[in-house]
Amino acid sequence: MLGWLDCLGCLWLDCLFLSSIVIFFCRAAIEYEKKANIELVEQRQSMEKNLVSMAREVEKLRVELSSSDNRPPWSAAAGITVLYVCYCLV
């Protein structure tokens, strides 16, 4: 027959076993979150690079458009609008 000290020892071992399982799963969760965070940082950096390159391309197009003639860029769009309105009225 087991004495009360033996039961306490079994409970202690059970608690130790369960705590080691909890620690294992917590470590696995932390590693998963680290990996996910690293991937998100890399994705953000890639998106930032794409945004910077798009901004450069827009600036190049603005310069090209403004240097193609001496008119301001909005005057060409106004002419297209007038032609479109005249076409719709006919």
Backbone as a printed PyTorch tensor [residue, N CA C, xyz], in Angstrom:
tensor([[[  0.8340,  -1.1790,   0.0000],
         [  0.0000,   0.0000,   0.0000],
         [  0.8820,   1.2470,   0.0000]],

        [[  0.4460,   2.2270,  -0.7920],
         [  1.2110,   3.4590,  -0.9020],
         [  0.9000,   4.3620,   0.2770]],

        [[  1.9360,   4.9830,   0.8060],
         [  1.7410,   5.9570,   1.8730],
         [  1.4570,   7.3240,   1.2780]],

        [[  1.1370,   8.2430,   2.1220],
         [  0.7880,   9.5800,   1.6330],
         [  1.9920,  10.2930,   1.0240]],

        [[  3.2110,   9.9390,   1.4810],
         [  4.4040,  10.5320,   0.8780],
         [  4.6060,  10.0470,  -0.5500]],

        [[  4.2840,   8.7680,  -0.7800],
         [  4.3920,   8.2460,  -2.1350],
         [  3.4070,   8.9400,  -3.0720]],

        [[  2.2090,   9.2240,  -2.6100],
         [  1.2080,   9.9260,  -3.4280],
         [  1.6710,  11.3420,  -3.7540]],

        [[  2.2970,  12.0240,  -2.7690],
         [  2.8090,  13.3600,  -3.0240],
         [  3.9240,  13.3170,  -4.0540]],

        [[  4.7490,  12.2980,  -3.9970],
         [  5.8160,  12.1570,  -4.9770],
         [  5.2630,  11.9420,  -6.3710]],

        [[  4.2030,  11.1290,  -6.4910],
         [  3.5830,  10.9000,  -7.7990],
         [  2.9550,  12.1820,  -8.3240]],

        [[  2.3020,  12.9490,  -7.4560],
         [  1.7130,  14.2150,  -7.8670],
         [  2.7890,  15.1880,  -8.3330]],

        [[  3.9050,  15.1910,  -7.6120],
         [  4.9940,  16.0790,  -7.9850],
         [  5.5350,  15.7110,  -9.3640]],

        [[  5.7010,  14.4040,  -9.6300],
         [  6.1850,  13.9550, -10.9330],
         [  5.1830,  14.2880, -12.0370]],

        [[  3.8900,  14.1160, -11.7290],
         [  2.8640,  14.4680, -12.7090],
         [  2.9060,  15.9530, -13.0300]],

        [[  3.0360,  16.7790, -12.0200],
         [  3.1070,  18.2290, -12.2340],
         [  4.3560,  18.5860, -13.0350]],

        [[  5.4640,  17.9370, -12.7260],
         [  6.7070,  18.1850, -13.4500],
         [  6.5590,  17.7970, -14.9170]],

        [[  5.9300,  16.6530, -15.1680],
         [  5.7110,  16.1990, -16.5400],
         [  4.8020,  17.1640, -17.2930]],

        [[  3.7050,  17.5670, -16.6790],
         [  2.7780,  18.4880, -17.3250],
         [  3.4250,  19.8440, -17.5740]],

        [[  4.2160,  20.3310, -16.6360],
         [  4.8710,  21.6220, -16.8350],
         [  5.8910,  21.5390, -17.9680]],

        [[  6.5550,  20.4040, -18.1310],
         [  7.5100,  20.2730, -19.2320],
         [  6.7810,  20.2520, -20.5770]],

        [[  5.5850,  19.6660, -20.6060],
         [  4.7890,  19.6760, -21.8390],
         [  4.3480,  21.1070, -22.1610]],

        [[  3.9160,  21.8330, -21.1560],
         [  3.4900,  23.2190, -21.3440],
         [  4.6600,  24.0620, -21.8480]],

        [[  5.8230,  23.8780, -21.2620],
         [  7.0140,  24.6220, -21.6890],
         [  7.3630,  24.2880, -23.1320]],

        [[  7.2500,  23.0070, -23.5010],
         [  7.5340,  22.5980, -24.8690],
         [  6.6220,  23.3200, -25.8520]],

        [[  5.3240,  23.3320, -25.5680],
         [  4.3780,  23.9770, -26.4800],
         [  4.5510,  25.4940, -26.4900]],

        [[  4.8900,  26.0830, -25.3650],
         [  5.1450,  27.5240, -25.3250],
         [  6.3720,  27.8810, -26.1590]],

        [[  7.4070,  27.0820, -26.0640],
         [  8.6020,  27.3260, -26.8850],
         [  8.2830,  27.1900, -28.3660]],

        [[  7.4780,  26.1760, -28.7120],
         [  7.0950,  25.9930, -30.1130],
         [  6.2820,  27.1930, -30.6070]],

        [[  5.3880,  27.7030, -29.7610],
         [  4.5860,  28.8670, -30.1470],
         [  5.4650,  30.0990, -30.3320]],

        [[  6.4380,  30.2780, -29.4580],
         [  7.3480,  31.4260, -29.5680],
         [  8.1630,  31.3430, -30.8510]],

        [[  8.6700,  30.1710, -31.1820],
         [  9.4470,  30.0050, -32.4110],
         [  8.5820,  30.2610, -33.6420]],

        [[  7.3300,  29.8010, -33.5940],
         [  6.4160,  30.0510, -34.7150],
         [  6.1750,  31.5430, -34.8830]],

        [[  5.9460,  32.2470, -33.7850],
         [  5.7060,  33.6990, -33.8460],
         [  6.9450,  34.4430, -34.3480]],

        [[  8.1280,  34.0010, -33.9280],
         [  9.3630,  34.6260, -34.4130],
         [  9.4690,  34.4930, -35.9280]],

        [[  9.2090,  33.2690, -36.4230],
         [  9.3030,  33.0230, -37.8520],
         [  8.2710,  33.8640, -38.6070]],

        [[  7.0550,  33.9150, -38.0950],
         [  6.0070,  34.7070, -38.7410],
         [  6.3730,  36.1860, -38.7350]],

        [[  6.9580,  36.6590, -37.6450],
         [  7.3460,  38.0650, -37.5490],
         [  8.4570,  38.3810, -38.5440]],

        [[  9.4130,  37.4930, -38.6740],
         [ 10.5020,  37.7020, -39.6320],
         [  9.9460,  37.7690, -41.0490]],

        [[  9.0090,  36.8820, -41.3720],
         [  8.4030,  36.8890, -42.7030],
         [  7.6300,  38.1800, -42.9460]],

        [[  6.9250,  38.6690, -41.9250],
         [  6.1800,  39.9210, -42.0730],
         [  7.1190,  41.1080, -42.2700]],

        [[  8.2370,  41.1160, -41.5630],
         [  9.2120,  42.1970, -41.7150],
         [  9.7790,  42.1740, -43.1340]],

        [[ 10.1090,  40.9830, -43.6430],
         [ 10.6310,  40.8720, -45.0000],
         [  9.5910,  41.3230, -46.0240]],

        [[  8.3380,  40.9500, -45.7990],
         [  7.2700,  41.3620, -46.7090],
         [  7.1020,  42.8780, -46.6910]],

        [[  7.1530,  43.4780, -45.5040],
         [  7.0150,  44.9290, -45.3830],
         [  8.1610,  45.6390, -46.0960]],

        [[  9.3720,  45.1270, -45.9450],
         [ 10.5210,  45.7320, -46.6080],
         [ 10.3890,  45.6340, -48.1250]],

        [[  9.9020,  44.5070, -48.6100],
         [  9.6990,  44.3380, -50.0480],
         [  8.6460,  45.3100, -50.5620]],

        [[  7.5580,  45.4510, -49.8230],
         [  6.5090,  46.3860, -50.2370],
         [  7.0170,  47.8240, -50.2110]],

        [[  7.8440,  48.1400, -49.2330],
         [  8.4090,  49.4890, -49.1510],
         [  9.3180,  49.7700, -50.3490]],

        [[ 10.1300,  48.7860, -50.7430],
         [ 10.9870,  48.9530, -51.9160],
         [ 10.1480,  49.1570, -53.1710]],

        [[  9.0680,  48.3900, -53.3000],
         [  8.1890,  48.5510, -54.4620],
         [  7.5550,  49.9350, -54.4760]],

        [[  7.1540,  50.4120, -53.3270],
         [  6.5430,  51.7340, -53.2390],
         [  7.5320,  52.8280, -53.6280]],

        [[  8.7650,  52.7030, -53.1680],
         [  9.8010,  53.6800, -53.5130],
         [ 10.0670,  53.6580, -55.0140]],

        [[ 10.1410,  52.4720, -55.6020],
         [ 10.3970,  52.4000, -57.0460],
         [  9.2160,  52.9600, -57.8410]],

        [[  7.9880,  52.7240, -57.3680],
         [  6.8330,  53.3050, -58.0500],
         [  6.8390,  54.8310, -57.9510]],

        [[  7.2270,  55.3570, -56.7970],
         [  7.3040,  56.8120, -56.6350],
         [  8.3460,  57.4040, -57.5750]],

        [[  9.4830,  56.7240, -57.7280],
         [ 10.5060,  57.1910, -58.6680],
         [  9.9780,  57.1840, -60.0960]],

        [[  9.2620,  56.1140, -60.4540],
         [  8.7150,  56.0150, -61.8010],
         [  7.6850,  57.1200, -62.0590]],

        [[  6.8470,  57.4110, -61.0730],
         [  5.8700,  58.4880, -61.2150],
         [  6.5760,  59.8160, -61.4140]],

        [[  7.6300,  60.0350, -60.6520],
         [  8.3710,  61.2900, -60.7840],
         [  9.0110,  61.3970, -62.1660]],

        [[  9.5560,  60.2950, -62.6800],
         [ 10.1310,  60.3050, -64.0240],
         [  9.0590,  60.6370, -65.0670]],

        [[  7.8830,  60.0400, -64.9170],
         [  6.8070,  60.3030, -65.8670],
         [  6.3450,  61.7560, -65.7970]],

        [[  6.3050,  62.3200, -64.5990],
         [  5.9360,  63.7340, -64.4630],
         [  6.9430,  64.6300, -65.1750]],

        [[  8.2140,  64.3400, -64.9750],
         [  9.2580,  65.1340, -65.6280],
         [  9.1610,  64.9810, -67.1420]],

        [[  8.9580,  63.7570, -67.6030],
         [  8.8420,  63.5060, -69.0360],
         [  7.6310,  64.2320, -69.6220]],

        [[  6.5310,  64.2000, -68.9150],
         [  5.3230,  64.8540, -69.4030],
         [  5.4820,  66.3630, -69.4330]],

        [[  6.0750,  66.9140, -68.3990],
         [  6.2340,  68.3660, -68.3590],
         [  7.3090,  68.8550, -69.3290]],

        [[  8.2760,  68.0270, -69.6380],
         [  9.3260,  68.4550, -70.5570],
         [  8.9590,  68.2020, -72.0170]],

        [[  7.9010,  67.4340, -72.2640],
         [  7.5330,  67.1390, -73.6550],
         [  7.0170,  68.3720, -74.3740]],

        [[  6.3830,  69.2850, -73.6610],
         [  5.9790,  70.5610, -74.2380],
         [  5.9790,  71.6050, -73.1230]],

        [[  5.8340,  72.8170, -73.4920],
         [  5.9300,  73.8750, -72.4920],
         [  4.6160,  74.1470, -71.7890]],

        [[  3.5710,  73.4430, -72.1840],
         [  2.2860,  73.6380, -71.5200],
         [  2.2940,  72.9400, -70.1610]],

        [[  1.5000,  73.4370, -69.2360],
         [  1.3960,  72.7330, -67.9560],
         [  0.6950,  71.3830, -68.1520]],

        [[  0.9970,  70.4070, -67.2970],
         [  0.4510,  69.0560, -67.4840],
         [ -1.0760,  69.0140, -67.4930]],

        [[ -1.7260,  69.9150, -66.7940],
         [ -3.1840,  69.8310, -66.7120],
         [ -3.8680,  70.3710, -67.9760]],

        [[ -3.1780,  71.1100, -68.8060],
         [ -3.8070,  71.6650, -70.0040],
         [ -4.1350,  70.5640, -71.0090]],

        [[ -3.3340,  69.5380, -71.0980],
         [ -3.5970,  68.4360, -72.0230],
         [ -4.8620,  67.7000, -71.6050]],

        [[ -5.0220,  67.4890, -70.3320],
         [ -6.2100,  66.7970, -69.8450],
         [ -7.4540,  67.6400, -70.0850]],

        [[ -7.3560,  68.9560, -69.9660],
         [ -8.5000,  69.8240, -70.2090],
         [ -8.9220,  69.7460, -71.6640]],

        [[ -7.9890,  69.6820, -72.5790],
         [ -8.3200,  69.5570, -73.9850],
         [ -9.0480,  68.2700, -74.2920]],

        [[ -8.6230,  67.1980, -73.6800],
         [ -9.2940,  65.9110, -73.8820],
         [-10.7190,  65.9770, -73.3550]],

        [[-10.9250,  66.6270, -72.2280],
         [-12.2580,  66.7420, -71.6550],
         [-13.1650,  67.5410, -72.5810]],

        [[-12.6700,  68.6300, -73.1390],
         [-13.4710,  69.4490, -74.0450],
         [-13.8570,  68.6360, -75.2730]],

        [[-12.9310,  67.8820, -75.8510],
         [-13.2430,  67.0760, -77.0170],
         [-14.2900,  66.0250, -76.6730]],

        [[-14.1820,  65.4270, -75.5150],
         [-15.1270,  64.4050, -75.1060],
         [-16.5180,  65.0000, -74.9370]],

        [[-16.6170,  66.1840, -74.3140],
         [-17.9030,  66.8350, -74.1210],
         [-18.5060,  67.2130, -75.4660]],

        [[-17.7010,  67.7360, -76.3870],
         [-18.2080,  68.0990, -77.7220],
         [-18.7000,  66.8720, -78.4600]],

        [[-18.0020,  65.7670, -78.3300],
         [-18.4090,  64.5340, -79.0060],
         [-19.7350,  64.0300, -78.4600]],

        [[-19.9390,  64.1340, -77.1600],
         [-21.1760,  63.6690, -76.5430],
         [-22.3520,  64.5400, -76.9450]],

        [[-22.1510,  65.8050, -77.2130],
         [-23.2460,  66.7010, -77.5550],
         [-23.7050,  66.5140, -78.9980]],

        [[-22.8760,  65.9580, -79.8420],
         [-23.2270,  65.8060, -81.2580],
         [-24.2090,  64.6790, -81.4530]]])
